[in-house]
Amino acid sequence: MLMTLRVDGRASMRISAMVGAILMAGAVAGCLTPPMSPVAMPSRTGQLNLCTGAPTPPPANLAANPNYVEFSVDVIDSSGAPSSGLAQTDFAATDNGKPIPIAYFREEQGRPPVSIGILVDKSGSMVTKLPVVTANVEALLSKLDACDEVFLFAFGMDPILVEDYTTNHTLVGERVKRVSAGGQTPFYDGVRQGLARLDTGHYPDKVAIIYTDDLSSLDNASKRATRDEIVASALNSQNRLFVVGVGKPDAINIPVSIGIGPWALGGTPNGVGAKDLKQFATDMGGGFFLIAAEPNDNAPKVTTRDPNNSFLFGPVVPREYTPLAADPGEVDQVATSIAAQIDRHYIVGVVASAPSASAANQVAIKANAPASRTTSRQIQVSAKTP
């Protein structure tokens, strides 16, 4: 690559060597990337007022059967809203592909409390999108039950448990405003750490909500986990997962620029890899939501101090970007949809051909409703109480 820069209108200099050095520096930086820091505990934690939430148990004769297994089933219609009012006859169960009868059924009317993990990507490409994430998190928190416990985890090269499990949802909303962006994207490493924290929740019903902007091109730093491992872990768990993609759908997601004094190579990281993120969510058996956003020229600039945007070993140069903003109605709609899917689900019990420990791999539950998507996860027959 050859570039020419004129100085004072007379002298010229070739900087192809400089560009080559920049590319080499990027390669070296990738090799010298320090290991991801351990998850730091917050210095202060919010209150945790847990509630009992034992669901209605099945009949004793079913609960005593070692082959009896229950599934929590969500049915989402073509508009993305949860379907309510379905009856037992609207569902079908199979065991290794063979139809089996449904032994127990109920629609949840008042759900038990839930453990919720909010996982926020704080890599450099998220610098323009964090205001939208904050708005959606605050909208979602306002729709949760007071007994729901929530933790906030921000993942990147220096992941941090911003707020541990708390029922003080207002505090979580304040904490998310403090998350800043910078650095590379150890996406799979970060998700694995967040899901590990989710498993420590006090309630049996657990939900993870992952906010990010891209997957295929920006996961450039994971050292401990792979996509296949994350997908397999999600499918084998009893947790529900949602991925929320944030960004400008028609923009190219360019990593934060590399600075050469007052110059920079690169561009604004506004894009969102919606297609890849939706596929990732689907592979995990979860749901995907897209919040389309556009640059907000009236808002104050946002800044990232990214060690990947300086030349060689020079000083870290702060870069300013125009933040994105989304339509408030769309932000609230996504929050409403997530909250509704947390709230409404069906319980379907069957007697499998094998003990319940292996039933999740052989039993499938589907709704007969047309143009709908059914997701199911095995749950404990006798739910624990905190």
HELIX and SHEET records of a PDB file:
HELIX    1   1 SER A   16  CYS A   31  1                                  16    
HELIX    2   2 ALA A   60  ALA A   63  1                                   4    
HELIX    3   3 GLN A   88  ASP A   90  5                                   3    
HELIX    4   4 GLY A  124  MET A  126  5                                   3    
HELIX    5   5 LEU A  130  LEU A  141  1                                  12    
HELIX    6   6 HIS A  169  VAL A  176  1                                   8    
HELIX    7   7 PHE A  187  LEU A  198  1                                  12    
HELIX    8   8 ARG A  227  ASN A  236  1                                  10    
HELIX    9   9 ALA A  274  ASP A  283  1                                  10    
HELIX   10  10 PRO A  307  ASN A  309  5                                   3    
HELIX   11  11 PRO A  328  ASP A  343  1                                  16    
HELIX   12  12 SER A  356  ASN A  361  5                                   6    
SHEET    1   A 2 THR A   4  VAL A   7  0                                        
SHEET    2   A 2 ALA A  11  ARG A  14 -1                                        
SHEET    1   B 4 TYR A 104  GLU A 107  0                                        
SHEET    2   B 4 TYR A 346  VAL A 351 -1                                        
SHEET    3   B 4 TYR A  68  ILE A  76 -1                                        
SHEET    4   B 4 ARG A 373  ILE A 379 -1                                        
SHEET    1   C 3 LYS A  98  ILE A 100  0                                        
SHEET    2   C 3 PHE A  91  ASP A  95 -1                                        
SHEET    3   C 3 VAL A 363  ALA A 367 -1                                        
SHEET    1   D 6 ILE A 160  THR A 166  0                                        
SHEET    2   D 6 GLU A 149  PHE A 155 -1                                        
SHEET    3   D 6 SER A 115  ASP A 121  1                                        
SHEET    4   D 6 LYS A 206  THR A 212  1                                        
SHEET    5   D 6 ARG A 240  GLY A 247  1                                        
SHEET    6   D 6 GLY A 287  ALA A 292  1                                        
SHEET    1   E 2 ILE A 258  ILE A 260  0                                        
SHEET    2   E 2 TRP A 263  LEU A 265 -1                                        
SHEET    1   F 2 GLU A 294  PRO A 295  0                                        
SHEET    2   F 2 LEU A 324  ALA A 325 -1                                        
SHEET    1   G 2 VAL A 302  THR A 304  0                                        
SHEET    2   G 2 ARG A 319  TYR A 321 -1                                        
END                                                                             
